[in-house]
Amino acid sequence: MQALSAQGLVKGLRRPPLVAAVLFVLSAGVWQAQASGGVGWATLGALGWYACLCLAYGTAVLPTSSYLVSKGGVALQLLGGYFVFNTLLLVLAVVSPLGMMANLMLLTVVALLWVAYRVQYRPFLDGYQDNLPSLLAIAVSGAAAGLWCADFRFPVLEDGQAAVFRTWQDMFFHAREISAFIQYHGLASFSDVRMAGLPAPFYHYGSYLSAAALALLSGAGAVEVYAGFQLPLGIFLSGLAAFVLVAYFWGAWPALAATVAIVLLPDAYQQGFANRYLSYHFLTQVNLGMLYGIACMALAWLCIFDGCRRGLYWPIVAGCVLTVVCLFYKAHFFVANALLIGLYPCVFFTRLGGLLRLLIGLGFIGGFVGVIAWSQQLTSVPVLRLDGSGATGYLLLLLDAFDPGALKNFFHSVLVEEHHSKPINALYATALLSLSTFGLWGAAFVGVWVVLWRRRPLAIAVFPVLIIGNYLLMSIGLAADAHNSVSPYELLNRPLGWAYFVVVAWTAGGGYYWLWGAGLPPRKLTRIGLAGAVCASLAAPWLLAANFQTFPALRGYAKYEDFNAVPACLVKAARFVRDNSRPDELIQASDFDPRYAVTALAERQSFVSKSMFGWQEAALQERVKEVEAFSRLADTEAVQTYALSNGLAWYILQPTTTVAWPAALLEQAVFSCGGYRVYYFGALWVSGSVYR
């Protein structure tokens, strides 16, 4: 065994990985500077530490397959390392009572030992020539993420009255989850963001861990880390995912074309197909877990392809494990891929005999159907029934989401005004979904597929066709989710992100391969032209990103001021609580914080909220009634007793809320601004001391 030494550690980061780390730190530093107005040495140090950890854990993928590594290069190391490190951090957050900082230190020590003792790099990782495409993919993905997120400067104060947050309204939920993971100490401490003490439901929490780690180490606020790291990191990882997947199909240089297409080029909505609810860039940015789920599923399928090609079992097992892991990054993509990824080896893993694969496939289908049937007894699991009953409502939702114009008029006419048979309606629905999801990429895919499908193994050629068919089947065939009070059509809609990613990456990589093969074009002029095209592509997000997370077709969502503005004094009140409270203290907003703005900005657990994401549970309704009764108390001692006995430390009273508290108590606000008043019910306040 190699002795622990400085030389051993140096071997853990040879030149291309070091360049990858520098590129990542520079890109992420720009992201964070955009969101917070600057970047300090603590943030840069945290980013450097993070990049090194991902690369260190990424070495775990290097011994797995020389073919995969030779294609994906350092991009595969960085992407694989992210999921190894981040998933371990998620596991520790659940099982360890030590807290985030201790968990980070533990993983850092493990990484140092792993790199120093065990890593044996393959020779190609020492050379820039083999890694140049992957390094360029890292640079392009980093630049694209910064351009897409350039609109998210925090916050914009207008006339001193409101802070306008230039993101979709879900950002407050995401920001609160980031700060919550900093404060959690194992599963017992997990609370539902809506109410203290209510167990947290199952959710795809995976994307919050790295953001929480950066917030903890850099001292940046959760909102700034959401806008300056969590969202752009998802875009960045999707670019790497396109590279490593297409590198397996077509080679490294075609894979770079796929990265450019995914992170830079316009989607169907931006091409003029008029439906933002079917827009890849819009949906992945407002549901940022989709970006992480896409990257996870790309790795899962990569393992499945490699296992089938080489006739090895362990890559198949690794692919299945990654598919399950995707549940914790984007559960919708697990649902959209679980059946396909289970059956794929039954068809293409030729090491086993045909009869045995048939029996395994039938057994898997039976088990899959049985698990689905059992899961439908749980209200926390979405409705999974393939009866087409959700199509009508979903199509009406899509028609409402169309921008005014010819496409909306046409599809409204053929789907609503005219009366056709079910097969004809299904064809029109397929046309609507295909045009507004893939746009011009759909036609390009057909052309490239027809030309190239014989040049690749059948297992590779049929892959995008299966993904497209599965997406259309889910969108038209699934029932509406009666268990989801927010959006009953999520499972019909969200798989479009994965389908678009596969189609565009496969098409762009295949198109490059068709024209120039797996390497660079032989003519220097062509190379210069391609480099110019990549640079010109940077203009797409630069021009299209402004106000992109609005939804003009929906009333009240045409501009951020309409749906994501917060009174400036409320922002200051929440920040006051954050700066003067302990992490375990609870906060209550007098309006029940329906958008999570107070709990997100204060970075403290809400006592209870009437969330726009639903508050139908009996425990939530009971807590709301208690707080309403709390506001009607007319006795100072009764107010203090309720607050202390329930652990309620902070109360933000808004100008529009009337309480029956005695005047003497109302005068004891520890902070006030524009009619917003903050009250502290901790021990210091009760003893008569002024809270500092």
Secondary structure, DSSP 8 states (H G I E B T S, - for coil): -----HHHHHHTS-HHHHHHHHHHHHHHHHHHHHHHS---HHHHHHHHHHHHHHHHHHGGGTTT-HHHHHHHHHHHHHHHHHHHHHHHHHHHHHH-SS-HHHHHHHHHHHHHHHHHHT----GGGG-HHHHHHHHHHHHHHHHHHHHHTTT--S-EEETTTEEE--S-TTHHHHHHHHHHHHH--SGGG---TTBTTS-------TTHHHHHHHHHHH---HHHHIIIIIHHHHHHHHHHHHHHHHHHHT-HHHHHHHHHHHHTS--TIIIII-BGGG-HHHHHHHSTHHHHHHHHHHHHHHHHHHHHHHT-HHHHHHHHHHHHHGGGT-HHHHHHHHHHHHHHHHHH-TTS-HHHHHHHHHHHHHHHHHHHHHHTT-TTS-----SSTTHHHHHHHHHHHB-SSHHHHHHHIIIIIS---HHHHHHHHHHHHHHHHHTHHHHHHHHHHHHHTTTS-HHHHSHHHHHHHHHHHHHHHS---TT-SS-TTHHHHTTHHHHHHHHHHHHHHHHHHHHHTTS--SSHHHHHHHHHHHHHHTHHHHHH-TTTTS-TTSTT-SSHHHHSEEEHHHHHHHHHHHHTS-TT-EEEETT--TTSHHHHHHTS-BSB---TT---SHHHHHHHHHHHHHHT---HHHHHHHHHHTTEEEEEE-TT------HHHHTT-SEEETTEEEEE-SHHHHTT----
